[in-house]
Amino acid sequence: MGSAWISSTLVIFLCFCFIPSNVWAGKAACHDPMFGSCYGIPHNCPAACPRLCEVDCRLCKPYCACDKLGAVCQDPRLIGGDGIMFYFHGRKDKDFCLVSDPKLHINAHFIGKKSKKGRDFTWVHSIGILFGHHQFYLGARTVSKWQESTENMLIHLNGEFLMLPNGEGKTWKSPETGLTVQRLADTNKVKVKVEGLFDIVARVVPITSEESRVHGYDVTEEDCFAHLELNFKLESISKKVDGVLGQTYRQNYQSRVKMAAPMPIMGGAEKFASSHLFATDCSASKFGSRKEEDGDGVALRVECGSSIGGKGILCKR
């Protein structure tokens, strides 16, 4: 995919006015009809994440999605496959490799602002997924006034705009690629899945005026920095999987972040830097490579005492 398409994709529509601090009160529901007693029942989000949460269908209980294994949220705050929480700031207007494996490569485009602390405030604006010979784009529109009822998510498959059917629970499928996209809300929240490869829940969210005030983001009325919050489930990945998030799923991975720090930061931005959203030229890239002694991909399942991550959770793979 040429750089011209990427540039045109990022030139997107503006809405108007500023976002209020008291954005919608969050609710969530179980979307799996296999759990009939819980399916479709709305739950209020917990106090720790009053705007956005998910429901554990087995427990029929809401939880903070950004605290779950495989989460990428906020000024990117990640929960690795090892259960350890860390931040990866990268740089604004740059692309970084989140996951790289022989059959799967996922880059993220960062947006942000300069801060008085000497680094960029950054958020994930969009992701580019390569699998097989296919390219999948999912990103946020540029928004000044946030309205939850307005669709602020853009999706493309192989360069073609993807129009999802309207309505929570509606599904779009591509038999050719094996890709399924399901709406988890009427707007701004979807599940993207390729069976046996990945399962991603993506939400488009704004920076509220209250968040801007508390963290010193200095967000103006021109742009509320709509961005993605993501939850990844990776399947059949190899033992050499890499990337900012992907490396944390390796069985022999040992985290380098200082867990005792108030803000544990993952460095090494240069290793994960990509030239554009669909490039596989980061130093950590494994996409398209032979697995050699790895053999076939191994489905790694993380078993923890809870579905919620943290600074450090003892897990068993």
N, C-alpha and C positions, 0 to 999 in steps of 0.2 A: 504493500500500500504506500503510495507516494506521499511525500511531505505536503503536497498541495491539498490532498484530501484531509490530512490531519489538521492543517491550518483552517480549512473551511469548517471542519467539525467544531473547532474551538471558537469560531466566530458565531455566537449564538444569541438568542433573543433576550431582550431586557423587559422586565416588568417595571412597575413604578412604585415609588414611596418607600418608606422605611419599615422595618419589621418591629412590632411591639415587643416588649420584654416578656409579656405574659402570653407566649405562644401556647397553642392548644394543650388542654389536659390530655395526657396520653392514655390510650387504652390499647389492649392487645387481646388476641384470641388464638386458640388452637386451630390450625388450618388442615389438620390431618383427620379425614373422616373415619379413619380406623379407630379413633378414640371418641366413640359416639357420645359418651357421657360428658365430654369436655368440649367437643367440636363446636366452634362458632360462638361459645359463651364469652362475652367481653369481660376483661379484667382491668382494673385500674393499675397503672404502672406503679412500682415501688417508689418510695421517697427519694432513693438514691438516683433514680433516672425517671423523673416524673413525666417527661415528654415521650420517651421512646423505650419500649421494652418488648420482650418476647414471652411466649407462654410455653412452659414445659408440659407437653400433652400428657405425659405419663403421670406427672404429679398434679396436673391441672393447676399450675401455679405460675405467676409472672416472675420474670427475672430480668436483670439488666443485660441486654445483649452485648454491650461493650465490655463486659467482664467475663465473657465466655471464651474458651480456647479458640484461637483462630480469628480473633476480633482485630479490626483495624479501624480506629475511631479518633475523633478529636484532632489534636495537634500532634500528628499521628502517634497514638498510644496503642500499642499492640500487646496481645496476649499470645505468646508463642505456643507451639505444640508441646513444649515442656512445661507449660503452666506459668511461666515467668513473664511478668509485665515489664515492658520497656518502651521507651520513646525513640523514634527515629525521625529527626527533623528534616533531613535532606536540604533542599533549596527550592525556593519558589520558582515557578515556571520551568522546572526541570522534570525529567522522567527517571524513575528508579525501578529496578527489578524487585518485585515482591516474592515471586516464586519462579524457579527455573528447574525443569526436569526434562528428560528426553522427549516426553510426549506432551508437555504442558509448559507454557511460559506466560507469566502475568506481569505486566508493567503497570506502574501508577504514575499519573501526571499530577504534580503538586502545584497548587496555587498558594498565595500567601502575601504577607506584608513584612516590610522591614520593622524590626522592633528596636526598642531602646536598649535591649539586653545584648545587642551585638550579633544576634542570629535572626533568621527569618521565622516568623510565625507561619506555619504551613499546614495545609489540609489536602486530602486526596480529592482532586476534582474529577478524575476519570480513571478507568482502567482499560487496558488493552490486553485481550486474551488471545493467545495463539495455541491452537490444537489441530493436529493434522495439517491440512492446507488451508485452514480457516482462520479468520480474524474477527473477533467480536469486540465491539466497543460499547461501554456503558459509562455515561457521564452526567454531570449536572449542568443545567442551563445557568447562565449568568442572570442573577435575580437581584433586584433592588428591594422590592417589597415582597415578603414571603406570604403566600396564601396556600394553605395545606390542600385546598380543593383544586389547585392548579397543578397540572402535570409539569414538573420541572426536571424530568429525567429524559435523556436522549439515549437511544439504543440503535446500533448498526450491526449488521452481520455481513461480512465480506463487502463492506462499502455501501450497502443498501440500507436505507432507513427502515427500521422495524416498527410497525404499528401494532401495538398489542390490542386485543379486544378489551372493551370497557367492562369494568366491574371487578370487585374483589373476588379472587378465586379463579378468574378466567385464565386460560392457558393458551400459549402459542407454541407450536412444535415444528421442528424442521427434521423430517425423516432423513434427509440427505446428510446432515451433520450430527444427528443425535441430540441436538440442543433443544432444551425445553425452558421456556420462560413463563413463570406464573406470577400473576399479580397477588400480592399479599395484603394489599389495601387498594382502594379505588385509585389512588395516585401515589407516586413517589416511593414505592416499596415493591420489590420483586424478588423472586427466587430464580436463579439461573443455574441450570444443571445439565451436565453431560454424564450419563450413567457410567459409573466405574472410573470417572476421572475427577470431577469436581462438583461441588454443590455450594453455591454462594448466595447469601442473602444480602441485598444492597438496599440502602435507604438514602434518599437525598434529604439533607437537613440544612438549616441556615445557622449562621452565628447570630444569636439574639443580642439585643442591646444590653441586656443584663450580663451576658457572657462577655461581651466586649468591655463593659465597665469593670467587671471583676478581674479579668485577665489582662487588661490594658491593650486590647487589640486595636482600639481606635477605628472600629468599623464605621463607615459613613453611610449617608442615605443613598449613595450611588450604588453600593454593592454590599449585600449581606453575606457574601462569600459562601453561597450554597455549595455543599460538598457531599461526598459519600461517606457513609458509615457502613462497614462491611463485616460479614462473618463468613469465614472460609471453612469448608470441610474438604480435605484433600484425600483422594483415594488412589490406590495402586501407584503410589509414588516410589521412586527408586531410593536406594540407600544413600545416594549422593545428591539428593535434592538440595537446591541452594536458593539464594535470594534472602532479602531482609527477613521475611516470614518463613520461607521454605526451609532454610537451614535449621530452624528450631524443631523440625520434625525428624531430623536425622537421629538414629538410635544412639550414636556416639557423640552427639552435640553437647558441648559444655558452654553455657552462657558466659559471656565476657562482661556483662553489665554489672555495675556495683549495686547489688540489691538493697543495700542499706541506705543508698542515696535517696533524698526526697523525690528526685526525678531521674530514675535509672535510664541512661541514654546509650543506645547502640550507635557506635561510631562506624567508620568505614564507608562513608557515603561514596567515595571514589570507586570502590569495588562494585557497587550496585548501580552506578550511573549508566543510563542508556541514552543513545543519541536521539531517539524519538519513541513514541508510545508503542509502536509495533516492532522496534528493533530488538535483536537478540545479541547485541554486541557488548553487553556488560561483562565485566571480568568473571562474574559468577555464573555466566550462562552455561546451561547444560542442554538446551533445547536442540533436538535433532541429532544429538551425539549418540554413539553406541554405548550400551550399558556395560559392555565387556564383562568383567567378573561380577558385576552386580546381578546378572541374570534378569529374570522378569521383575516387573514392578511388584513391590510388596505393599499390600494394604496395611497401613499403620493405624491401629485403633488405640486411642488414648483412653485409659480407664482411670477415672478419678472418683473421689468420694462425692463430688458435686459436679454439676455441669458448668459451674462458675469458676473462672480463673482468678488469679491474684498475683501478688509479687512472687510467690513461690509455692507451688502445690506439689506434694509428693504424688507422682503418677506412675502407673505401670503400663507399659506398652504391650 
